[in-house]
Amino acid sequence: MSSSSVSDLRDTLLRALALLPGTREFHLHVLVTAPRKSATLFPFAKPRVRAYIQDILVLLSEQATPDAPRKLVTAIEANVYNIVATSSAIFYVTKVDSTGQAASPSPTNTLVRTLLGYYADPRTRPVQAKHLWVHCFARAQSQYLFPNSAEFEGKRPLSDIRLCAWWKRVFSDVEEDVRVGSQAKTKVYYILPGYSEFEAIQALKNATSASVMGTSSWIYGHPYSQTEITLPCPPDSSEGNQNLGHFIPSFEDDPKSRFMDEIAYTTEREIKSPQRKRKRTGSSSHGDQSHSTEQEGAEETKDKDGKDDPPLGELRKVSPDEFWERMSFRQECVAGAVTGFFTLGITTTVSPSSSSASADTNTRSAPSPLSPQPGEVPAGLNKRVLTTLTTGVEFSTVARAIRGTEIVEGAIRGLCEGIPTMAKSREMDRRTPERETPSSGLPSLLAPPSTPPPRRVNGKRMVADVSPNPFPEPETSLEMYHLHIYGMVCVRNAYVKPDAAGAGGAGGCRVVKEEGGGVPVVTVLTARKKKKRSD
């Protein structure tokens, strides 16, 4: 769990892609943003949980021959949260998509499995955390990150139940690799809302001919009742208060987050607007003003700590078991399509002797969770690349995919080269313009710049979301682009046959060994002639 650069992740992905069968070239771009503070992971926890978030964007393009054009084939978007208070981290898979224009076998399976395994394995994990939780919400759609790719005739997106079976097989492979390779303690959970355990097992078994379970001991349910692996959010320390906001994390575009919002802002009584406070007149004494200022400051301190405030809405009445039971009736989970929630928990087992011996050195050598590592990029660069990918190009045909690949990959390289000048221009834009005095000497009609009054929710002042980052944004360059972000690998492996099990490590295929000068061995089967019966 030592600090590492983005090039380590890129090289790990390239080594896995190099084992795929066939003859082609892969071009990989890996964008990992510098850590920044986030208060949205557990927004209803009291006191607030300090977390640090990193965005991950992996783009893979394929080239049939050195002279052929490149085509984007796979994209992965994910988030990593680091919760220092519990030495925990959360890896959330946001979106995975393919264009359907890759050669067989598709590299998507290998890319996703290697990415999850890199963060799940304690030996390669770049986040300083003893406990890791991997979350994924499986919902079948025709396209996620590649616009109009569903119109390409070669793309065959998985159905709802087959997508859940695919994700379960990926989680099983990652869990088995971590459990066997690093001797870490693991637990895997899954839920198909609206399905009982028996119905879920039968549905997944009928969806694929391969073994979905593998050697993993799957638990049908949620992980928020177990105590063997530390949960990311610290427990509620207040007596007699059970806050659901300490259990359920909130992710972007996740039905759990929307349901949590409804529970938090639902009350038994009628929802009313807070009463307005009567403004003090100018004749009020100075003593009254100072008393009101002190009282307001005390309220702000109490709001900032959040310890005296009870949980919002019904959060203290709804247990994790009841939450998941009610999730089965949500429209997003029962709208006719099967959805699935998959969770993998991993904890490292460290002996007390070794931990006590290295406690002093760890406290001295552990870097700040906000310090950027080599190869990390600003969050604005990742956002601009993602916006270009999802709004500026399309992948409905081969020609448009080639053109879109050139635009997206060119944008990544161009932003890396021009980011220092762009940062300076943004700093210039942030400066408040000075007020100009009219030449006529008449007073201007424009009011001078002033700070707007603080927003209030339910009559209370909103607490600032996060404090400023003490570290400057990382600067990118063309050298950093080649050292950490971009990489390519030439694949020239043996002939490939479809795997009978349909779930091989190379995307449902197995490599045939070559003998005698690289020529694949072909076994010809002769059909037996049926003997005629003699009368």
N, C-alpha and C positions, 0 to 999 in steps of 0.2 A: 504493500500500500504506500509505497514511496512516490514522491512527486515524479511525474513523467511529462514528456512533451506530446503534442498532438501527432508527431511523426510516428510514435510508437503504435498508436491506434491505427494510423494509415498503413504502416508496414504489416501489422497483424492481419488486417483485412486483405491486403495484397497477397500475403502468403497463403491465405485460405482460398482466394480466387485462383491462384496458380495451380491448385490441385484439380480444378474442374476439367472434365474431358473435353476434347475438341481442339480446334485450331482457331484462335482469335486473339485480339488484344483488348485489355481492359484499361480504361482511364478513370482514375478515382479522384474525387475531390472531397475532402473532409474539413468541415467548418465546425469549430468548437469555440463558443464565445467565452470571454473572461467571466469569472464569477461576479455576480451582483446580488445585492440584498433583495429579498422577496418576502412579502407578508401575505401572500395569497394562497399559500399551501394549506394552512390551517387558519382561515380567517375568523372562525368562531371560537377559537381556543382562548382561554383567559388564565394567566396572562398570555400575551401574544408570543408566538414561537418565532424565533429568528432563524431563517433559512437562507441559503445561498443557492441561486439557480444558475445553470449553464444550459445553453441551447446547442443542440447537435443537429447538423444537416449533412447527410452523406449522399453524394450524387455519383452514380456509376454509368459510364458510357462504354459502348462496345464498338469494336472495329473489326470487320471480318478479315481484311488484309491490310498491310501497311498503306496501300494506295486508296483504300475505300474510305468513305466519310464516316465520321463518328455519329452514333445515335445513343441518346440517353435511354437507358433500359430500366434502371431502378433508382428510387429515391426513398430515403428514410429520414423522418423528422422525430426527434426525441428531446426530452428534458431530463436533467440530472439535478436533484435537490440534495443539499448537504445540510443536515441538522446537527450542529456541533454539540448541543446540549445532551443528546443521547448517543453520540457517536454513530449516527445512522445516516443512511443515504437512500434516496428513492430514484429509481430509473423508470421513467414513464415513456412508453412508446406512443407517440402522438399519431403518426401516420406512416404507412408503408404503401408504396404504389409502384407499378411497373407499366411500361408502355406496350408490352406484348411484342416488341420488335427485337428481342434477344434471341440468339441461337439456342438450340436445345443442348443441354438442359439449362433452364433459367438460373441465373446467379442469385436471385432474390433470397432463396432459402439459405444459401451459404452465407450471404452478406448479413442477414438478420441474425442468424444463429451466432456468427462470429462476433458481431457487435454486442449482443447480450452477454456472451461468454466473457468478453474482455472486461466488462464492468462487474460481472458476477464473480469472477475468479479473484479471490483476495490477493493472489500473487501479481496480478496485472492491473488491478483496480486503481485508477488514478486519483480517487477521492479518499481522503483520510477518514475512513469509517469502518467500524467493526461489524456493523449490521447493514445489510442491503435488502431493499424490497423492490422487486421488479413488478410493475403494473402494466396491464394491457386491457383495453376494451375493444373486443372484436365485433365489428358491425360491417356487414357486406355492403359495398357500394361499387358502382362501375368504375369510378375514378376518384382519386384523392388529391394527388399533387400534380398530375400531368393533365392539363386541360384538353378536353375533346379526345383523349386517348381511347375512350370507350367506343368511338366511331371507327377505330381501326379494326379491320376484320380479323386480324391475327390475335387480338387480345381476347382472352377468355377468362374473365374474372370468376373467382370461386363463388359458389352459392353460400348462403348464410351458414348452414350447418357444416359444409365442407371447410369454410374459413375457420370456424371454431375448432374443427378437427386439426386443421393445419397449425393453428397457434398452439394447441395442446401438445402436438408432436414436437414443435420447436421448443416449448418450455421443458418438455421431458428430456430432450437431448441436452439442453443447457444444464438442467439440474443434475443429470447423470454425470456429465463431464466435470462439474464443480465438485460433486460429492466424491467421485472416485479420484480425481486429480489432486485436490487440495485438502481432503479430509475435513471439509467444513460441514457444519450441520445445516440441513436444508429442509424446507417444508413447501409444498406446492398446493395451492387451492384453486378451485374454479367453481363458477356458478353460471348456469344458464337460466336466467329469470323466467319463471313460469313453468319450469320443468322440475320434477322430482329427481332424486338421484338415479333411480332406476331408469326413468325416461331419458335422462341425459346420457347415461351410459349406452343405452340401446340406440339412441339417435346418432351419437358419434361413431358407434361401431358400424352402423349401416351406411354411414356417409363415406367410409373409406375401407379399402381392403386391408390396409396396413394396421399394425398394432398401435393404437393411439396412446395407450397407457405406458408402454415401454417398461422400464424397471422402476419407474418413480412411483412412490406411494401417494397417490393423489387423494386429497380431502375435498369432499363436496361441501362447500360452505365458505365462510369468511375467516380471516386470520385474527379478528379483533377480540376473540375470547381466549386465545392461547397466551401463555406467559413464557414459553421456552425461548422465543426470539423477541428481543426488545422492540417495541413499537416506536416509530419515529417521533411521535409527539409525546412530551412528558405528561404523565397523568395529572389529573386535576387534584390539586393539593387541598382544596377547600372541603370542609366536612359536610357530608350529606348532599353533595352536589355531584351528579353524574352528567357530564357534558359530552354529548355526542360529537361535538366539534373537536374533541381530542382524539377521536378514532378515525374518522373518515377524512382522507385528504381531498382537496379540491384541485382538479386539473382543468385545463382548457378543453372545451368541447366534450364534456363528460357528463352523462346523465346523473351521476351521483352528485355532482356539484350543483346542478339545477334543483335536484330534490332537496339538498341541504339548505339552499336558499329559501325554498318554500317552508320547510320546517322551522327555520330560524325566524322568519317574518310572519308566522301564523300565530295568532293569539286567540284565546277564547272570547275575549271581548271584541267589541267593534273597534276597528282601526280609526283612530282620531288623530288629527294634527296637533302638535304640541301648542299649548297656549303661549301667546306672545307676552313677553315681559313688558311691563309698562316702563317707558323711558323716563329717566330722571330729569327733572326740570333744572334749569340753570341756577335756581336759588338754593339748591341742596348744598349742605355744608361740606367742607373739605373732609371732615371726619367721616361722614357717610360715604363719600367717594372712596376713601382709603379702605374702609371696612368692606365695601362691595368688591374692591379689587382683590383684597386678601381672600375673600370668600370664593371669588371666581378662580383664583389661582389654586386654592385647595381642591376645588371641583376638577380642575384640569389635571392636577397631580393624581387624583383618585381615578380619573378616566384613563390616564396614561398607563397606570399600573394595571388596571382592569381587574383587580382582585376583589373589590367590593361589589362589582356588578354581577348579577346572576346571569346564567346563559340566556341567550335570546330565544324568544318564542317557546317552542316545544322541545328544544334540544336537551333539556334535563329530564324529560319524560320518555323520550324514545330511546330504546336500547339498540345496540348494534344488531341483535337478532331481529327485532321488530323492523328496523330500517331495511334490512335485506328482504324480509318478508313482504314489506310494502313496495319494494322496488319491482316485484313481480307484476304489479298492477299498473306500473307506469306506462304511458303510451309509447315511449321510445323502446320499451322492452317487449310489448305485446301487440305491436302494430302489424303482425303477420310474419315478421322476419325473426329468426333466431339470433339472439345476441349472447355474448359471453364475456365474463369478467375473469381474468387469469392473474394470479398473484404468486410470486416466488419469493420466499424469505430465505436469507442466507446469513449465518453468523459464524464468526471465526472462533475457534476454541484455542485460547492461549493459556498456558500453564501459569499459575500464580507466581512461581519463582522467576520465570523469564519476564513476566510483566512488571514485577516489582523492581527487577534489576535494571530494566530499561525505562523506567518511569521518568527518571530525572533527565535522561538524554532525549526522550521524546518530547518533554515539555520545552526543552531548550531548542531543539532542532525543528520542531513542527512549524511549518510556515503558516502565515495567516490564511484563512480560507478565502480571502478576497484577493490575495496576490495572484496576478496572472502568470501562467506558465508559458514556456516557449511554444509558439505556434498558435496561441489563442488569438481570436479576432474580436473586435468590438461588436456589441449586439446590433448596432445599426447596420453594419456590413452584412451580417447574416439575414437581417430583416429585408434589406434591399434585394439580396439574391433570391430570397423566397418569394418576394413580391414579383420580381421579374419572371420567375418560373411559373407562378400560378396565374399571372394576369397578362404577361407580355408575349407569350408564345403559345403554340398549340401542337398537338401530336396526333392529329387525325390521319395523316398520311406519312409515308416515308420521307417525301421531300420536305414537308413541314417539320417533321421530327429532326431532320438534318439541320435545317435552318434554325430551329429552336435550340438545338444543342450548341451550335456556334454562338448564339446570342448569350446563352446562360453561362457557358464556360468562358466566353470572352468577358462577360461582366465580372466574374470572379477574379480573373487575372487583372482586369482594368481597375477594379476597386482596390485590390492589393497594391497596385502601383501608385494610385492617386489618393490614397487615404490621408497622407499627411497634409496635403493642400486642402482637402475637403474639411478636415478637422479645423484648420485655421479659419476657413470661411464660415464654419458654423459658429466659432467663437465670435467672429465679427458680427454675425447676425444676432447673437444673444445680447449685444450691448444695447442699453436703452438710449434712444436718440435724445439729444439735448433739446430743450425747448427753445424754439426760435422766437425772438422778439420782433414783432412787425416793425417795418421801417417807418410807418406813419406815427408810431408812438402810441397808438390806440391799444387798449387791452385786448388780448386774444380771447376768442370764444372757446378755445379748447382748454379743458381742465388739465392741470399738471399731473404727471404720472403719480399714482399712489397705489399702495398695496390693498387689494380688495379685502373685505372683512372675512374672517374665517367661516367656513361652512359649518352648519350645525345639523346634527341628525338627532331627532327626538329631543330637541332642546339642549343637546350636549355638543361641545366642540369636538370636531373630528381630529383624531390624532394623526400626525404625519405618517405616511405609509412606511417610508424607510429613511434612514439617515444617509447623507452623502457618502459615496465611496472614497476612502482615503487614497486609493491607488489610481493613477491616471489610466485612461483607456490605452490598450496596447497599440503600438504603431506597426503597421504592416508595410511590406516592401516586396519587390519581386524576388529577392533572395529568400525571404520567408515563405513565399508562395511555393518555390521549388523545394525548400528544405522540409516543410511541414504539411502543406495543404495538398499539393498535387503529387500523384504518383501513377505509374503505369506498369503493367506486367504483360509479357507475351506468353500465351498458353499454347503449347503444342503437345498435347497428351494423346493417349491411345484412343482406339475406336470405342464407342460406347453402345451399350445395349440397354433397352428398358429393363428395369428391375422388376422381378415378378412380384415382390412385396409392394412396390409402388412408393416406397419411402426410403430410398437409399440416401446415403450422406451427400450424394451429388445430385440432389433434386430428383430422386426416383430413377437413377441410372447407376450402372456399375461399369467400371473400366475393365476392358479385356486386355490381358497382358500380351505384350508383343514378343515374338521370338523370331529368330532368323533374319536379322537385318531390319527390324522395325516393321515387318509385315504382320498384320494381325492374323491370328490363327482362326480359321473358319472350319467349323465342324458341320459336315453335310449329313443330314439325316435322310435315310432311304425308307420310303414307305413300304411296309410289308404287303405282299399280295395275298389276298384272301384265298385260301384253298377251297376248291369246289368239292362239294360232298359227292361221293360216288353212290349212285343208286343201288 
